[in-house]
Amino acid sequence: MKPIRFLSLAVLFSVLLSQAAPGAETNHNFARWEKDIAAFERMDITNPPPKNAVEFIGSSTIVRWKTLTEDFPGQPVFNRGFGGSEIVDSTHFAPRVIFPYAPRMIVFRAGGNDLWAGKSPEQVFADFKEFTATVHAKLPETEIVFISWNPTPARWKQHEQEKELNRLVADFACQTPHLKYIEAYDLSLGADGQPRPELFVADKLHFNADGYKLLAERVRPIFSK
């Protein structure tokens, strides 16, 4: 009976571990971003962003947003996105690519890669809460603005998960000081409820210039508040 008892205890322990800390990471490869982060740090030596500015950070939607200064004229905006990243990556590298700048506002978009990697909306939401807690522990007055996820042709199968993640973040933003939510779920949808292919580049995942124009329209109001 002892082997059975030990096996039962092992199964119970594994179940408890799987239920604990939904936002916790195991075996996440932060080192894959070291080249990108180091490049930002080198850039900061010769061309640092202004203090009290607006930092855009997150995954590839942010990385590919090359028209920030044109889209938000007169605003001190700068880009620190690194493509393919998950929310935990921005949290991990915050001491190097957020805290030194002391931005007055962070415009954040990440989480889609997290869902694609197999995380549930609840797990991704837990990671986002950890990100906001990390930032506000160091920069309590910094506004964090979350741009919600919108369906894409390439990842249409996860659009319901994206919608649920958006809902969780939107509810959280309503209860949390210095946290705002921008609704963008419908931004890419046509009259038939499907993603509009003409808003995306050939990979059917990333916005083209027309897509970014629509996204800029959704984000622009945060600068008038």
C-alpha positions in Angstrom: 0.0 0.0 0.0 2.9 2.4 0.6 3.7 2.9 -3.1 0.1 3.7 -3.8 0.0 6.2 -0.9 3.2 7.9 -2.2 1.7 8.1 -5.7 -1.4 9.7 -4.3 0.5 12.3 -2.5 2.6 13.0 -5.6 -0.6 13.5 -7.7 -2.1 15.8 -5.0 1.1 17.9 -4.8 1.2 18.3 -8.6 -2.5 19.4 -8.6 -1.9 22.0 -5.9 1.1 23.3 -7.8 -0.9 23.7 -11.0 -3.6 25.6 -9.1 -1.2 28.0 -7.4 0.0 31.3 -8.7 -1.9 31.5 -12.0 0.5 34.1 -13.3 3.6 32.3 -12.3 6.2 31.5 -14.9 8.3 28.4 -15.2 11.2 28.0 -17.7 10.5 31.3 -19.4 13.4 32.3 -21.6 13.9 36.0 -20.8 17.4 35.8 -22.3 16.0 35.8 -25.8 15.2 39.5 -25.4 18.6 40.5 -24.1 19.8 41.8 -27.5 16.7 44.0 -27.8 17.0 45.4 -24.3 20.7 46.1 -24.6 20.0 48.0 -27.8 17.5 50.2 -26.0 20.1 50.9 -23.3 22.7 51.8 -25.9 20.2 54.1 -27.5 19.5 55.8 -24.2 23.1 56.8 -23.8 23.1 59.0 -26.9 19.4 59.7 -27.4 17.5 59.2 -24.1 13.7 59.8 -24.2 12.5 62.8 -22.2 11.4 62.5 -18.6 7.7 62.6 -17.9 7.0 61.2 -21.4 4.6 58.6 -22.8 6.1 55.2 -23.3 4.6 52.7 -25.7 5.6 49.2 -24.7 4.5 45.6 -25.5 4.7 43.1 -28.3 4.8 43.4 -32.1 1.8 45.8 -32.5 3.9 48.3 -30.6 7.2 47.4 -32.3 5.8 47.9 -35.7 4.1 51.2 -34.8 6.6 53.5 -36.6 4.4 56.5 -36.9 3.9 57.4 -33.2 5.2 61.0 -33.5 3.1 61.6 -36.6 0.0 60.0 -35.0 0.3 62.0 -31.8 1.9 65.3 -32.7 3.1 67.5 -29.9 3.2 64.5 -27.5 6.5 63.2 -26.0 6.0 59.6 -27.1 8.6 56.9 -27.5 8.6 53.2 -28.4 10.1 50.4 -26.3 8.2 47.4 -27.8 9.9 44.1 -28.5 8.2 41.8 -30.9 7.0 38.3 -29.8 7.2 39.3 -26.2 4.7 38.3 -23.5 3.4 40.4 -20.6 5.9 38.7 -18.2 8.8 40.0 -20.4 7.7 43.6 -19.9 7.5 43.0 -16.2 10.9 41.3 -16.0 12.6 44.1 -17.9 10.8 47.0 -16.3 13.9 48.0 -14.2 15.7 48.5 -17.5 13.2 49.8 -20.0 10.5 51.5 -17.8 11.8 52.7 -14.5 14.8 54.7 -15.8 12.5 56.8 -17.9 9.9 57.5 -15.2 7.1 57.9 -17.8 4.0 59.8 -16.9 2.0 57.3 -19.0 2.6 53.8 -20.3 0.5 52.7 -23.3 0.6 48.9 -23.2 -0.3 46.2 -25.6 0.7 42.6 -24.9 -1.0 39.3 -24.2 -1.8 37.9 -27.6 1.3 35.9 -27.8 0.6 34.6 -24.3 -2.8 33.2 -25.4 -1.2 31.8 -28.6 1.4 30.0 -26.4 -1.4 28.2 -24.5 -2.1 30.4 -21.5 -5.7 30.9 -20.5 -7.2 34.4 -20.3 -7.2 34.1 -16.5 -3.4 33.4 -16.5 -2.7 36.2 -18.9 -4.8 38.6 -16.8 -2.9 37.5 -13.7 0.3 38.4 -15.5 -1.1 41.8 -16.4 -2.0 42.5 -12.8 1.5 41.6 -11.8 2.8 44.0 -14.4 0.7 46.9 -13.1 1.7 46.1 -9.5 5.3 46.1 -10.4 5.1 49.4 -12.2 3.0 51.1 -9.6 5.2 49.9 -6.8 8.0 52.0 -8.3 6.0 54.6 -10.2 2.7 55.0 -8.3 1.5 58.0 -10.3 2.2 56.6 -13.7 -1.0 56.0 -15.8 -1.1 52.6 -17.5 -3.3 52.4 -20.6 -4.1 48.9 -21.9 -5.0 48.7 -25.5 -7.4 45.8 -25.9 -7.0 42.9 -28.3 -8.8 42.7 -31.6 -9.3 39.6 -33.8 -6.9 38.9 -36.7 -7.3 36.6 -39.7 -4.2 34.6 -38.6 -5.4 34.0 -35.1 -9.1 34.0 -35.5 -9.4 30.8 -33.5 -8.4 32.6 -30.3 -10.8 35.6 -30.6 -13.1 34.4 -27.8 -10.1 34.2 -25.5 -9.0 37.7 -26.5 -12.5 38.9 -25.8 -12.4 37.3 -22.3 -9.0 38.8 -21.6 -10.3 42.2 -22.6 -13.3 41.8 -20.3 -11.1 40.9 -17.3 -8.8 43.9 -17.9 -11.7 46.3 -18.5 -13.3 45.3 -15.2 -10.0 45.6 -13.4 -9.4 49.1 -14.9 -12.7 50.3 -13.5 -11.5 49.4 -10.0 -7.9 50.4 -10.2 -6.4 54.0 -9.9 -4.1 55.1 -12.7 -5.2 52.3 -15.0 -7.2 52.8 -18.2 -8.6 50.6 -20.8 -9.0 51.3 -24.5 -11.6 49.2 -26.3 -10.3 48.1 -29.7 -11.9 44.7 -30.1 -14.2 45.8 -32.9 -11.6 47.9 -34.6 -10.7 45.2 -37.2 -14.1 43.7 -37.8 -16.3 44.2 -40.8 -20.1 44.2 -41.1 -20.0 40.4 -41.3 -18.2 40.2 -37.9 -15.0 38.9 -39.4 -11.6 40.6 -39.5 -11.1 42.9 -42.4 -8.1 41.5 -44.4 -7.4 44.9 -46.0 -6.2 46.2 -42.6 -3.4 43.6 -42.3 -0.1 42.9 -43.9 0.6 39.7 -45.8 1.0 37.6 -42.6 -2.7 38.4 -41.7 -1.6 39.1 -38.1 -0.1 42.6 -38.0 -1.7 45.9 -39.0 -0.8 47.7 -42.2 -0.8 51.5 -42.4 -4.6 51.6 -42.6 -4.9 49.5 -39.5 -2.6 51.7 -37.6 -4.6 54.8 -38.6 -7.7 53.2 -37.0 -5.7 52.2 -33.9 -4.3 55.7 -33.5 -7.9 57.1 -33.6 -8.8 54.9 -30.7 -5.7 55.8 -28.6 -5.7 59.6 -29.4 -8.4 60.6 -26.9 -6.2 59.6 -23.9 -4.1 62.7 -24.6 -7.0 65.0 -24.2 -8.0 63.9 -20.7 
